[in-house]
Amino acid sequence: MMRTSSAPVGELLSIVQERHDVRQAIIGLGGTANCDAGLGMVLYMARFKVHMPQIVGLYDAGVPLLAHAGKPSP
């Protein structure tokens, strides 16, 4: 079984933040190899106290990860 995580994105943001004064990060989301909804990234950043004021996620699919209560996912 292959295990994937978005934790390396958090590590990359940590490295960039150490070297530059970053106020915003724009991250492309998507792909089928990873579906942790960015949790690995958030946990990495929390663990190592990475400060990133604003993160913007870009995506190309309109399918929600979780359906609304009582409604089927499209």
N, CA, C and O atoms as a Tripos MOL2 file, in Angstrom:
@<TRIPOS>MOLECULE
protein
  296   295    74     0     0
PROTEIN
NO_CHARGES

@<TRIPOS>ATOM
      1 N           0.8320   -1.1680    0.0000 N.3       1 MET1
      2 CA          0.0000    0.0000    0.0000 C.3       1 MET1
      3 C           0.8920    1.2520    0.0000 C.2       1 MET1
      4 O           1.8500    1.3460    0.7660 O.2       1 MET1
      5 N           0.5600    2.1880   -0.8590 N.am      2 MET2
      6 CA          1.3050    3.4470   -0.9260 C.3       2 MET2
      7 C           0.6500    4.4550    0.0210 C.2       2 MET2
      8 O          -0.5730    4.5930    0.0480 O.2       2 MET2
      9 N           1.4710    5.1470    0.7880 N.am      3 ARG3
     10 CA          0.9600    6.1850    1.6870 C.3       3 ARG3
     11 C           1.5130    7.5260    1.2300 C.2       3 ARG3
     12 O           2.7070    7.6700    0.9660 O.2       3 ARG3
     13 N           0.6320    8.4880    1.1430 N.am      4 THR4
     14 CA          1.0510    9.8250    0.7260 C.3       4 THR4
     15 C           0.5490   10.8510    1.7240 C.2       4 THR4
     16 O          -0.3630   10.5830    2.5070 O.2       4 THR4
     17 N           1.1480   12.0110    1.6880 N.am      5 SER5
     18 CA          0.7690   13.0810    2.6110 C.3       5 SER5
     19 C           1.1620   14.4150    2.0010 C.2       5 SER5
     20 O           2.0610   14.4840    1.1630 O.2       5 SER5
     21 N           0.4900   15.4630    2.4220 N.am      6 SER6
     22 CA          0.8550   16.8110    1.9910 C.3       6 SER6
     23 C           1.8870   17.4360    2.9270 C.2       6 SER6
     24 O           2.1930   18.6210    2.7980 O.2       6 SER6
     25 N           2.4320   16.6530    3.8750 N.am      7 ALA7
     26 CA          3.4360   17.1670    4.8100 C.3       7 ALA7
     27 C           4.6480   17.7870    4.0990 C.2       7 ALA7
     28 O           5.1530   18.8030    4.5760 O.2       7 ALA7
     29 N           5.1400   17.2280    2.9790 N.am      8 PRO8
     30 CA          6.2680   17.8760    2.2960 C.3       8 PRO8
     31 C           5.9630   19.2970    1.8230 C.2       8 PRO8
     32 O           6.8810   20.1070    1.6940 O.2       8 PRO8
     33 N           4.7070   19.6120    1.5640 N.am      9 VAL9
     34 CA          4.3440   20.9870    1.1980 C.3       9 VAL9
     35 C           4.5790   21.8970    2.3980 C.2       9 VAL9
     36 O           5.0820   23.0100    2.2440 O.2       9 VAL9
     37 N           4.2210   21.4360    3.5830 N.am     10 GLY10
     38 CA          4.4930   22.2030    4.7970 C.3      10 GLY10
     39 C           5.9810   22.3880    5.0180 C.2      10 GLY10
     40 O           6.4250   23.4570    5.4370 O.2      10 GLY10
     41 N           6.7590   21.3340    4.7350 N.am     11 GLU11
     42 CA          8.2170   21.4290    4.8670 C.3      11 GLU11
     43 C           8.7810   22.4480    3.8780 C.2      11 GLU11
     44 O           9.6480   23.2470    4.2330 O.2      11 GLU11
     45 N           8.2960   22.4200    2.6530 N.am     12 LEU12
     46 CA          8.7390   23.3840    1.6400 C.3      12 LEU12
     47 C           8.4010   24.8130    2.0660 C.2      12 LEU12
     48 O           9.2320   25.7120    1.9390 O.2      12 LEU12
     49 N           7.1920   25.0240    2.5680 N.am     13 LEU13
     50 CA          6.8060   26.3560    3.0380 C.3      13 LEU13
     51 C           7.6960   26.8050    4.1940 C.2      13 LEU13
     52 O           8.0340   27.9830    4.3030 O.2      13 LEU13
     53 N           8.0700   25.8670    5.0490 N.am     14 SER14
     54 CA          8.9630   26.1810    6.1610 C.3      14 SER14
     55 C          10.3240   26.6630    5.6610 C.2      14 SER14
     56 O          10.8580   27.6520    6.1640 O.2      14 SER14
     57 N          10.8780   25.9750    4.6850 N.am     15 ILE15
     58 CA         12.1810   26.3460    4.1090 C.3      15 ILE15
     59 C          12.0960   27.7190    3.4530 C.2      15 ILE15
     60 O          12.9700   28.5630    3.6510 O.2      15 ILE15
     61 N          11.0440   27.9370    2.6760 N.am     16 VAL16
     62 CA         10.8780   29.2260    1.9950 C.3      16 VAL16
     63 C          10.7380   30.3490    3.0160 C.2      16 VAL16
     64 O          11.3300   31.4160    2.8560 O.2      16 VAL16
     65 N           9.9540   30.1060    4.0660 N.am     17 GLN17
     66 CA          9.7330   31.1380    5.0820 C.3      17 GLN17
     67 C          11.0270   31.4790    5.8190 C.2      17 GLN17
     68 O          11.2270   32.6300    6.2050 O.2      17 GLN17
     69 N          11.9110   30.4960    6.0220 N.am     18 GLU18
     70 CA         13.1950   30.7580    6.6770 C.3      18 GLU18
     71 C          14.0890   31.6610    5.8380 C.2      18 GLU18
     72 O          14.8630   32.4480    6.3820 O.2      18 GLU18
     73 N          13.9850   31.5490    4.5180 N.am     19 ARG19
     74 CA         14.8920   32.2540    3.6160 C.3      19 ARG19
     75 C          14.3350   33.5700    3.0760 C.2      19 ARG19
     76 O          15.1000   34.4350    2.6480 O.2      19 ARG19
     77 N          13.0280   33.7270    3.0900 N.am     20 HIS20
     78 CA         12.4030   34.9120    2.4880 C.3      20 HIS20
     79 C          11.2610   35.4070    3.3780 C.2      20 HIS20
     80 O          10.7090   34.6430    4.1710 O.2      20 HIS20
     81 N          10.9200   36.6590    3.2460 N.am     21 ASP21
     82 CA          9.7760   37.2190    3.9590 C.3      21 ASP21
     83 C           8.5290   36.9770    3.1230 C.2      21 ASP21
     84 O           8.1500   37.8160    2.3050 O.2      21 ASP21
     85 N           7.8990   35.8440    3.3270 N.am     22 VAL22
     86 CA          6.7340   35.4520    2.5370 C.3      22 VAL22
     87 C           5.4720   35.8510    3.2800 C.2      22 VAL22
     88 O           5.3030   35.5340    4.4580 O.2      22 VAL22
     89 N           4.5910   36.5470    2.5840 N.am     23 ARG23
     90 CA          3.3220   36.9670    3.1970 C.3      23 ARG23
     91 C           2.1420   36.1650    2.6800 C.2      23 ARG23
     92 O           1.0800   36.1350    3.3010 O.2      23 ARG23
     93 N           2.3370   35.5080    1.5290 N.am     24 GLN24
     94 CA          1.2550   34.7270    0.9480 C.3      24 GLN24
     95 C           1.8450   33.5790    0.1470 C.2      24 GLN24
     96 O           2.8530   33.7460   -0.5390 O.2      24 GLN24
     97 N           1.2160   32.4150    0.2360 N.am     25 ALA25
     98 CA          1.6200   31.2630   -0.5620 C.3      25 ALA25
     99 C           0.4240   30.8200   -1.3920 C.2      25 ALA25
    100 O          -0.6800   30.6640   -0.8700 O.2      25 ALA25
    101 N           0.6480   30.6210   -2.6710 N.am     26 ILE26
    102 CA         -0.3950   30.1230   -3.5630 C.3      26 ILE26
    103 C          -0.0070   28.6950   -3.9240 C.2      26 ILE26
    104 O           1.0440   28.4580   -4.5190 O.2      26 ILE26
    105 N          -0.8620   27.7510   -3.5600 N.am     27 ILE27
    106 CA         -0.5570   26.3370   -3.7070 C.3      27 ILE27
    107 C          -1.5690   25.6960   -4.6470 C.2      27 ILE27
    108 O          -2.7770   25.8620   -4.4760 O.2      27 ILE27
    109 N          -1.0740   24.9640   -5.6390 N.am     28 GLY28
    110 CA         -1.9320   24.2090   -6.5450 C.3      28 GLY28
    111 C          -2.3380   22.9020   -5.8890 C.2      28 GLY28
    112 O          -1.4830   22.0990   -5.5150 O.2      28 GLY28
    113 N          -3.6290   22.6890   -5.7480 N.am     29 LEU29
    114 CA         -4.1490   21.4680   -5.1400 C.3      29 LEU29
    115 C          -4.6490   20.5420   -6.2270 C.2      29 LEU29
    116 O          -5.1150   20.9960   -7.2720 O.2      29 LEU29
    117 N          -4.5570   19.2710   -5.9920 N.am     30 GLY30
    118 CA         -5.1230   18.3300   -6.9500 C.3      30 GLY30
    119 C          -4.2570   17.1030   -7.1150 C.2      30 GLY30
    120 O          -3.2450   16.9340   -6.4350 O.2      30 GLY30
    121 N          -4.6660   16.2660   -8.0150 N.am     31 GLY31
    122 CA         -3.9750   15.0060   -8.2320 C.3      31 GLY31
    123 C          -4.6470   13.9000   -7.4450 C.2      31 GLY31
    124 O          -5.3650   14.1570   -6.4780 O.2      31 GLY31
    125 N          -4.4150   12.6930   -7.8570 N.am     32 THR32
    126 CA         -5.0750   11.5690   -7.1960 C.3      32 THR32
    127 C          -4.1770   10.8700   -6.1920 C.2      32 THR32
    128 O          -4.6470   10.0000   -5.4590 O.2      32 THR32
    129 N          -2.9020   11.2200   -6.1360 N.am     33 ALA33
    130 CA         -1.9900   10.5310   -5.2260 C.3      33 ALA33
    131 C          -2.1850   10.9580   -3.7840 C.2      33 ALA33
    132 O          -1.8080   10.2250   -2.8700 O.2      33 ALA33
    133 N          -2.7550   12.1040   -3.5650 N.am     34 ASN34
    134 CA         -2.8810   12.6050   -2.2000 C.3      34 ASN34
    135 C          -4.2710   13.1810   -1.9820 C.2      34 ASN34
    136 O          -4.7120   14.0600   -2.7230 O.2      34 ASN34
    137 N          -4.9390   12.6940   -0.9870 N.am     35 CYS35
    138 CA         -6.2810   13.2030   -0.6900 C.3      35 CYS35
    139 C          -6.4400   13.3980    0.8150 C.2      35 CYS35
    140 O          -7.4170   12.9370    1.4060 O.2      35 CYS35
    141 N          -5.4730   14.0850    1.4370 N.am     36 ASP36
    142 CA         -5.5800   14.3340    2.8750 C.3      36 ASP36
    143 C          -6.1010   15.7420    3.1560 C.2      36 ASP36
    144 O          -6.0870   16.1930    4.3020 O.2      36 ASP36
    145 N          -6.5570   16.4290    2.1240 N.am     37 ALA37
    146 CA         -7.1520   17.7670    2.2480 C.3      37 ALA37
    147 C          -6.2020   18.7840    2.8810 C.2      37 ALA37
    148 O          -6.6480   19.7550    3.4930 O.2      37 ALA37
    149 N          -4.8980   18.5630    2.7370 N.am     38 GLY38
    150 CA         -3.9160   19.4990    3.2810 C.3      38 GLY38
    151 C          -3.6030   19.2930    4.7540 C.2      38 GLY38
    152 O          -2.8530   20.0710    5.3440 O.2      38 GLY38
    153 N          -4.1720   18.2480    5.3570 N.am     39 LEU39
    154 CA         -3.9660   18.0130    6.7860 C.3      39 LEU39
    155 C          -2.4890   17.7820    7.1130 C.2      39 LEU39
    156 O          -1.9970   18.2820    8.1240 O.2      39 LEU39
    157 N          -1.7810   17.0320    6.2720 N.am     40 GLY40
    158 CA         -0.3530   16.7990    6.5100 C.3      40 GLY40
    159 C           0.4310   18.0970    6.5350 C.2      40 GLY40
    160 O           1.3140   18.2790    7.3730 O.2      40 GLY40
    161 N           0.1080   19.0050    5.6120 N.am     41 MET41
    162 CA          0.7590   20.3130    5.5590 C.3      41 MET41
    163 C           0.4880   21.1000    6.8380 C.2      41 MET41
    164 O           1.4110   21.6530    7.4360 O.2      41 MET41
    165 N          -0.7690   21.1500    7.2560 N.am     42 VAL42
    166 CA         -1.1510   21.9060    8.4460 C.3      42 VAL42
    167 C          -0.4780   21.3360    9.6900 C.2      42 VAL42
    168 O           0.0210   22.0910   10.5250 O.2      42 VAL42
    169 N          -0.4610   20.0090    9.8210 N.am     43 LEU43
    170 CA          0.1670   19.3860   10.9870 C.3      43 LEU43
    171 C           1.6630   19.6440   11.0160 C.2      43 LEU43
    172 O           2.2300   19.8870   12.0820 O.2      43 LEU43
    173 N           2.3120   19.5950    9.8520 N.am     44 TYR44
    174 CA          3.7480   19.8850    9.7920 C.3      44 TYR44
    175 C           4.0080   21.3210   10.2390 C.2      44 TYR44
    176 O           4.8940   21.5800   11.0530 O.2      44 TYR44
    177 N           3.2280   22.2450    9.6980 N.am     45 MET45
    178 CA          3.4210   23.6550   10.0140 C.3      45 MET45
    179 C           3.1430   23.9290   11.4910 C.2      45 MET45
    180 O           3.8240   24.7560   12.0990 O.2      45 MET45
    181 N           2.1640   23.2580   12.0740 N.am     46 ALA46
    182 CA          1.8660   23.4370   13.4960 C.3      46 ALA46
    183 C           2.9880   22.8500   14.3560 C.2      46 ALA46
    184 O           3.3950   23.4500   15.3510 O.2      46 ALA46
    185 N           3.4750   21.6960   13.9710 N.am     47 ARG47
    186 CA          4.5220   21.0240   14.7490 C.3      47 ARG47
    187 C           5.8040   21.8480   14.8020 C.2      47 ARG47
    188 O           6.4470   21.9450   15.8480 O.2      47 ARG47
    189 N           6.1710   22.4420   13.6630 N.am     48 PHE48
    190 CA          7.4170   23.1890   13.5970 C.3      48 PHE48
    191 C           7.2060   24.6960   13.6960 C.2      48 PHE48
    192 O           8.1260   25.4800   13.4630 O.2      48 PHE48
    193 N           5.9790   25.0900   14.0460 N.am     49 LYS49
    194 CA          5.6380   26.5040   14.2600 C.3      49 LYS49
    195 C           6.0130   27.3890   13.0700 C.2      49 LYS49
    196 O           6.6300   28.4420   13.2300 O.2      49 LYS49
    197 N           5.6330   26.9440   11.8890 N.am     50 VAL50
    198 CA          5.8660   27.7170   10.6660 C.3      50 VAL50
    199 C           4.7910   28.7920   10.5850 C.2      50 VAL50
    200 O           3.6000   28.4910   10.6650 O.2      50 VAL50
    201 N           5.2040   30.0290   10.4290 N.am     51 HIS51
    202 CA          4.2480   31.1330   10.3380 C.3      51 HIS51
    203 C           4.0490   31.5060    8.8640 C.2      51 HIS51
    204 O           4.9810   31.9580    8.1990 O.2      51 HIS51
    205 N           2.8520   31.3160    8.3750 N.am     52 MET52
    206 CA          2.5140   31.6730    7.0020 C.3      52 MET52
    207 C           1.1950   32.4240    7.0640 C.2      52 MET52
    208 O           0.1450   31.7990    7.2130 O.2      52 MET52
    209 N           1.2180   33.7510    6.9530 N.am     53 PRO53
    210 CA          0.0060   34.5380    7.1600 C.3      53 PRO53
    211 C          -1.1830   34.1560    6.2890 C.2      53 PRO53
    212 O          -2.3060   34.0960    6.7880 O.2      53 PRO53
    213 N          -0.9700   33.8960    5.0070 N.am     54 GLN54
    214 CA         -2.1080   33.6080    4.1370 C.3      54 GLN54
    215 C          -1.7290   32.5230    3.1450 C.2      54 GLN54
    216 O          -0.7070   32.6220    2.4660 O.2      54 GLN54
    217 N          -2.5600   31.4800    3.0620 N.am     55 ILE55
    218 CA         -2.3590   30.4140    2.0940 C.3      55 ILE55
    219 C          -3.5870   30.3770    1.1980 C.2      55 ILE55
    220 O          -4.7170   30.3040    1.6800 O.2      55 ILE55
    221 N          -3.3560   30.4260   -0.1080 N.am     56 VAL56
    222 CA         -4.4230   30.3680   -1.0990 C.3      56 VAL56
    223 C          -4.2780   29.0550   -1.8520 C.2      56 VAL56
    224 O          -3.2070   28.7550   -2.3790 O.2      56 VAL56
    225 N          -5.3420   28.2780   -1.9050 N.am     57 GLY57
    226 CA         -5.3260   27.0150   -2.6360 C.3      57 GLY57
    227 C          -6.0400   27.1580   -3.9710 C.2      57 GLY57
    228 O          -7.1550   27.6780   -4.0310 O.2      57 GLY57
    229 N          -5.4050   26.7020   -5.0350 N.am     58 LEU58
    230 CA         -6.0070   26.7100   -6.3680 C.3      58 LEU58
    231 C          -6.3550   25.2740   -6.7460 C.2      58 LEU58
    232 O          -5.5640   24.3600   -6.5130 O.2      58 LEU58
    233 N          -7.5210   25.0770   -7.3230 N.am     59 TYR59
    234 CA         -7.9140   23.7360   -7.7350 C.3      59 TYR59
    235 C          -8.6730   23.8040   -9.0460 C.2      59 TYR59
    236 O          -9.1600   24.8620   -9.4470 O.2      59 TYR59
    237 N          -8.7660   22.6540   -9.7110 N.am     60 ASP60
    238 CA         -9.4060   22.6340  -11.0260 C.3      60 ASP60
    239 C         -10.6370   21.7300  -11.0770 C.2      60 ASP60
    240 O         -11.1540   21.4600  -12.1610 O.2      60 ASP60
    241 N         -11.1060   21.2670   -9.9470 N.am     61 ALA61
    242 CA        -12.2780   20.3960   -9.9300 C.3      61 ALA61
    243 C         -13.3170   20.9610   -8.9780 C.2      61 ALA61
    244 O         -12.9780   21.5000   -7.9250 O.2      61 ALA61
    245 N         -14.5750   20.8380   -9.3490 N.am     62 GLY62
    246 CA        -15.6430   21.3550   -8.5190 C.3      62 GLY62
    247 C         -16.3100   20.2940   -7.6730 C.2      62 GLY62
    248 O         -17.4570   20.4730   -7.2630 O.2      62 GLY62
    249 N         -15.6270   19.1950   -7.3990 N.am     63 VAL63
    250 CA        -16.2080   18.1160   -6.6130 C.3      63 VAL63
    251 C         -15.7910   18.2860   -5.1580 C.2      63 VAL63
    252 O         -14.5970   18.2960   -4.8580 O.2      63 VAL63
    253 N         -16.7550   18.4200   -4.2520 N.am     64 PRO64
    254 CA        -16.3960   18.6030   -2.8430 C.3      64 PRO64
    255 C         -15.8250   17.3220   -2.2470 C.2      64 PRO64
    256 O         -16.1960   16.2180   -2.6450 O.2      64 PRO64
    257 N         -14.9180   17.4880   -1.2890 N.am     65 LEU65
    258 CA        -14.3560   16.3370   -0.5920 C.3      65 LEU65
    259 C         -15.4260   15.6670    0.2590 C.2      65 LEU65
    260 O         -15.5040   14.4400    0.3190 O.2      65 LEU65
    261 N         -16.2430   16.4740    0.9120 N.am     66 LEU66
    262 CA        -17.3300   15.9600    1.7500 C.3      66 LEU66
    263 C         -18.6430   16.5550    1.2870 C.2      66 LEU66
    264 O         -18.7210   17.7430    0.9740 O.2      66 LEU66
    265 N         -19.6740   15.7280    1.2460 N.am     67 ALA67
    266 CA        -20.9920   16.2190    0.8410 C.3      67 ALA67
    267 C         -21.6440   16.9710    1.9930 C.2      67 ALA67
    268 O         -21.2940   16.7550    3.1540 O.2      67 ALA67
    269 N         -22.5870   17.8500    1.6810 N.am     68 HIS68
    270 CA        -23.3550   18.5520    2.7090 C.3      68 HIS68
    271 C         -24.2510   17.5300    3.4110 C.2      68 HIS68
    272 O         -24.6620   16.5390    2.8080 O.2      68 HIS68
    273 N         -24.5410   17.7720    4.6520 N.am     69 ALA69
    274 CA        -25.3780   16.8700    5.4380 C.3      69 ALA69
    275 C         -26.7160   16.6420    4.7410 C.2      69 ALA69
    276 O         -27.4100   17.5950    4.3870 O.2      69 ALA69
    277 N         -27.0640   15.4060    4.5520 N.am     70 GLY70
    278 CA        -28.3520   15.0470    3.9620 C.3      70 GLY70
    279 C         -28.3970   15.1270    2.4430 C.2      70 GLY70
    280 O         -29.4270   14.8130    1.8480 O.2      70 GLY70
    281 N         -27.3200   15.5330    1.8060 N.am     71 LYS71
    282 CA        -27.3080   15.6430    0.3480 C.3      71 LYS71
    283 C         -26.2280   14.7260   -0.2230 C.2      71 LYS71
    284 O         -25.1180   14.6770    0.3070 O.2      71 LYS71
    285 N         -26.5370   14.0110   -1.2830 N.am     72 PRO72
    286 CA        -25.5070   13.1590   -1.8860 C.3      72 PRO72
    287 C         -24.4190   13.9830   -2.5710 C.2      72 PRO72
    288 O         -24.6790   15.0790   -3.0670 O.2      72 PRO72
    289 N         -23.2180   13.4540   -2.5940 N.am     73 SER73
    290 CA        -22.1180   14.1190   -3.2760 C.3      73 SER73
    291 C         -22.3530   14.0510   -4.7780 C.2      73 SER73
    292 O         -22.7660   13.0010   -5.2690 O.2      73 SER73
    293 N         -22.1040   15.1400   -5.5450 N.am     74 PRO74
    294 CA        -22.3720   15.1200   -6.9980 C.3      74 PRO74
    295 C         -21.4520   14.1580   -7.7310 C.2      74 PRO74
    296 O         -21.5450   14.0230   -8.9510 O.2      74 PRO74
@<TRIPOS>BOND
     1     1     2 1
     2     2     3 1
     3     3     4 2
     4     3     5 am
     5     5     6 1
     6     6     7 1
     7     7     8 2
     8     7     9 am
     9     9    10 1
    10    10    11 1
    11    11    12 2
    12    11    13 am
    13    13    14 1
    14    14    15 1
    15    15    16 2
    16    15    17 am
    17    17    18 1
    18    18    19 1
    19    19    20 2
    20    19    21 am
    21    21    22 1
    22    22    23 1
    23    23    24 2
    24    23    25 am
    25    25    26 1
    26    26    27 1
    27    27    28 2
    28    27    29 am
    29    29    30 1
    30    30    31 1
    31    31    32 2
    32    31    33 am
    33    33    34 1
    34    34    35 1
    35    35    36 2
    36    35    37 am
    37    37    38 1
    38    38    39 1
    39    39    40 2
    40    39    41 am
    41    41    42 1
    42    42    43 1
    43    43    44 2
    44    43    45 am
    45    45    46 1
    46    46    47 1
    47    47    48 2
    48    47    49 am
    49    49    50 1
    50    50    51 1
    51    51    52 2
    52    51    53 am
    53    53    54 1
    54    54    55 1
    55    55    56 2
    56    55    57 am
    57    57    58 1
    58    58    59 1
    59    59    60 2
    60    59    61 am
    61    61    62 1
    62    62    63 1
    63    63    64 2
    64    63    65 am
    65    65    66 1
    66    66    67 1
    67    67    68 2
    68    67    69 am
    69    69    70 1
    70    70    71 1
    71    71    72 2
    72    71    73 am
    73    73    74 1
    74    74    75 1
    75    75    76 2
    76    75    77 am
    77    77    78 1
    78    78    79 1
    79    79    80 2
    80    79    81 am
    81    81    82 1
    82    82    83 1
    83    83    84 2
    84    83    85 am
    85    85    86 1
    86    86    87 1
    87    87    88 2
    88    87    89 am
    89    89    90 1
    90    90    91 1
    91    91    92 2
    92    91    93 am
    93    93    94 1
    94    94    95 1
    95    95    96 2
    96    95    97 am
    97    97    98 1
    98    98    99 1
    99    99   100 2
   100    99   101 am
   101   101   102 1
   102   102   103 1
   103   103   104 2
   104   103   105 am
   105   105   106 1
   106   106   107 1
   107   107   108 2
   108   107   109 am
   109   109   110 1
   110   110   111 1
   111   111   112 2
   112   111   113 am
   113   113   114 1
   114   114   115 1
   115   115   116 2
   116   115   117 am
   117   117   118 1
   118   118   119 1
   119   119   120 2
   120   119   121 am
   121   121   122 1
   122   122   123 1
   123   123   124 2
   124   123   125 am
   125   125   126 1
   126   126   127 1
   127   127   128 2
   128   127   129 am
   129   129   130 1
   130   130   131 1
   131   131   132 2
   132   131   133 am
   133   133   134 1
   134   134   135 1
   135   135   136 2
   136   135   137 am
   137   137   138 1
   138   138   139 1
   139   139   140 2
   140   139   141 am
   141   141   142 1
   142   142   143 1
   143   143   144 2
   144   143   145 am
   145   145   146 1
   146   146   147 1
   147   147   148 2
   148   147   149 am
   149   149   150 1
   150   150   151 1
   151   151   152 2
   152   151   153 am
   153   153   154 1
   154   154   155 1
   155   155   156 2
   156   155   157 am
   157   157   158 1
   158   158   159 1
   159   159   160 2
   160   159   161 am
   161   161   162 1
   162   162   163 1
   163   163   164 2
   164   163   165 am
   165   165   166 1
   166   166   167 1
   167   167   168 2
   168   167   169 am
   169   169   170 1
   170   170   171 1
   171   171   172 2
   172   171   173 am
   173   173   174 1
   174   174   175 1
   175   175   176 2
   176   175   177 am
   177   177   178 1
   178   178   179 1
   179   179   180 2
   180   179   181 am
   181   181   182 1
   182   182   183 1
   183   183   184 2
   184   183   185 am
   185   185   186 1
   186   186   187 1
   187   187   188 2
   188   187   189 am
   189   189   190 1
   190   190   191 1
   191   191   192 2
   192   191   193 am
   193   193   194 1
   194   194   195 1
   195   195   196 2
   196   195   197 am
   197   197   198 1
   198   198   199 1
   199   199   200 2
   200   199   201 am
   201   201   202 1
   202   202   203 1
   203   203   204 2
   204   203   205 am
   205   205   206 1
   206   206   207 1
   207   207   208 2
   208   207   209 am
   209   209   210 1
   210   210   211 1
   211   211   212 2
   212   211   213 am
   213   213   214 1
   214   214   215 1
   215   215   216 2
   216   215   217 am
   217   217   218 1
   218   218   219 1
   219   219   220 2
   220   219   221 am
   221   221   222 1
   222   222   223 1
   223   223   224 2
   224   223   225 am
   225   225   226 1
   226   226   227 1
   227   227   228 2
   228   227   229 am
   229   229   230 1
   230   230   231 1
   231   231   232 2
   232   231   233 am
   233   233   234 1
   234   234   235 1
   235   235   236 2
   236   235   237 am
   237   237   238 1
   238   238   239 1
   239   239   240 2
   240   239   241 am
   241   241   242 1
   242   242   243 1
   243   243   244 2
   244   243   245 am
   245   245   246 1
   246   246   247 1
   247   247   248 2
   248   247   249 am
   249   249   250 1
   250   250   251 1
   251   251   252 2
   252   251   253 am
   253   253   254 1
   254   254   255 1
   255   255   256 2
   256   255   257 am
   257   257   258 1
   258   258   259 1
   259   259   260 2
   260   259   261 am
   261   261   262 1
   262   262   263 1
   263   263   264 2
   264   263   265 am
   265   265   266 1
   266   266   267 1
   267   267   268 2
   268   267   269 am
   269   269   270 1
   270   270   271 1
   271   271   272 2
   272   271   273 am
   273   273   274 1
   274   274   275 1
   275   275   276 2
   276   275   277 am
   277   277   278 1
   278   278   279 1
   279   279   280 2
   280   279   281 am
   281   281   282 1
   282   282   283 1
   283   283   284 2
   284   283   285 am
   285   285   286 1
   286   286   287 1
   287   287   288 2
   288   287   289 am
   289   289   290 1
   290   290   291 1
   291   291   292 2
   292   291   293 am
   293   293   294 1
   294   294   295 1
   295   295   296 2
@<TRIPOS>SUBSTRUCTURE
     1 MET1         2 RESIDUE 1 A MET
     2 MET2         6 RESIDUE 1 A MET
     3 ARG3        10 RESIDUE 1 A ARG
     4 THR4        14 RESIDUE 1 A THR
     5 SER5        18 RESIDUE 1 A SER
     6 SER6        22 RESIDUE 1 A SER
     7 ALA7        26 RESIDUE 1 A ALA
     8 PRO8        30 RESIDUE 1 A PRO
     9 VAL9        34 RESIDUE 1 A VAL
    10 GLY10       38 RESIDUE 1 A GLY
    11 GLU11       42 RESIDUE 1 A GLU
    12 LEU12       46 RESIDUE 1 A LEU
    13 LEU13       50 RESIDUE 1 A LEU
    14 SER14       54 RESIDUE 1 A SER
    15 ILE15       58 RESIDUE 1 A ILE
    16 VAL16       62 RESIDUE 1 A VAL
    17 GLN17       66 RESIDUE 1 A GLN
    18 GLU18       70 RESIDUE 1 A GLU
    19 ARG19       74 RESIDUE 1 A ARG
    20 HIS20       78 RESIDUE 1 A HIS
    21 ASP21       82 RESIDUE 1 A ASP
    22 VAL22       86 RESIDUE 1 A VAL
    23 ARG23       90 RESIDUE 1 A ARG
    24 GLN24       94 RESIDUE 1 A GLN
    25 ALA25       98 RESIDUE 1 A ALA
    26 ILE26      102 RESIDUE 1 A ILE
    27 ILE27      106 RESIDUE 1 A ILE
    28 GLY28      110 RESIDUE 1 A GLY
    29 LEU29      114 RESIDUE 1 A LEU
    30 GLY30      118 RESIDUE 1 A GLY
    31 GLY31      122 RESIDUE 1 A GLY
    32 THR32      126 RESIDUE 1 A THR
    33 ALA33      130 RESIDUE 1 A ALA
    34 ASN34      134 RESIDUE 1 A ASN
    35 CYS35      138 RESIDUE 1 A CYS
    36 ASP36      142 RESIDUE 1 A ASP
    37 ALA37      146 RESIDUE 1 A ALA
    38 GLY38      150 RESIDUE 1 A GLY
    39 LEU39      154 RESIDUE 1 A LEU
    40 GLY40      158 RESIDUE 1 A GLY
    41 MET41      162 RESIDUE 1 A MET
    42 VAL42      166 RESIDUE 1 A VAL
    43 LEU43      170 RESIDUE 1 A LEU
    44 TYR44      174 RESIDUE 1 A TYR
    45 MET45      178 RESIDUE 1 A MET
    46 ALA46      182 RESIDUE 1 A ALA
    47 ARG47      186 RESIDUE 1 A ARG
    48 PHE48      190 RESIDUE 1 A PHE
    49 LYS49      194 RESIDUE 1 A LYS
    50 VAL50      198 RESIDUE 1 A VAL
    51 HIS51      202 RESIDUE 1 A HIS
    52 MET52      206 RESIDUE 1 A MET
    53 PRO53      210 RESIDUE 1 A PRO
    54 GLN54      214 RESIDUE 1 A GLN
    55 ILE55      218 RESIDUE 1 A ILE
    56 VAL56      222 RESIDUE 1 A VAL
    57 GLY57      226 RESIDUE 1 A GLY
    58 LEU58      230 RESIDUE 1 A LEU
    59 TYR59      234 RESIDUE 1 A TYR
    60 ASP60      238 RESIDUE 1 A ASP
    61 ALA61      242 RESIDUE 1 A ALA
    62 GLY62      246 RESIDUE 1 A GLY
    63 VAL63      250 RESIDUE 1 A VAL
    64 PRO64      254 RESIDUE 1 A PRO
    65 LEU65      258 RESIDUE 1 A LEU
    66 LEU66      262 RESIDUE 1 A LEU
    67 ALA67      266 RESIDUE 1 A ALA
    68 HIS68      270 RESIDUE 1 A HIS
    69 ALA69      274 RESIDUE 1 A ALA
    70 GLY70      278 RESIDUE 1 A GLY
    71 LYS71      282 RESIDUE 1 A LYS
    72 PRO72      286 RESIDUE 1 A PRO
    73 SER73      290 RESIDUE 1 A SER
    74 PRO74      294 RESIDUE 1 A PRO
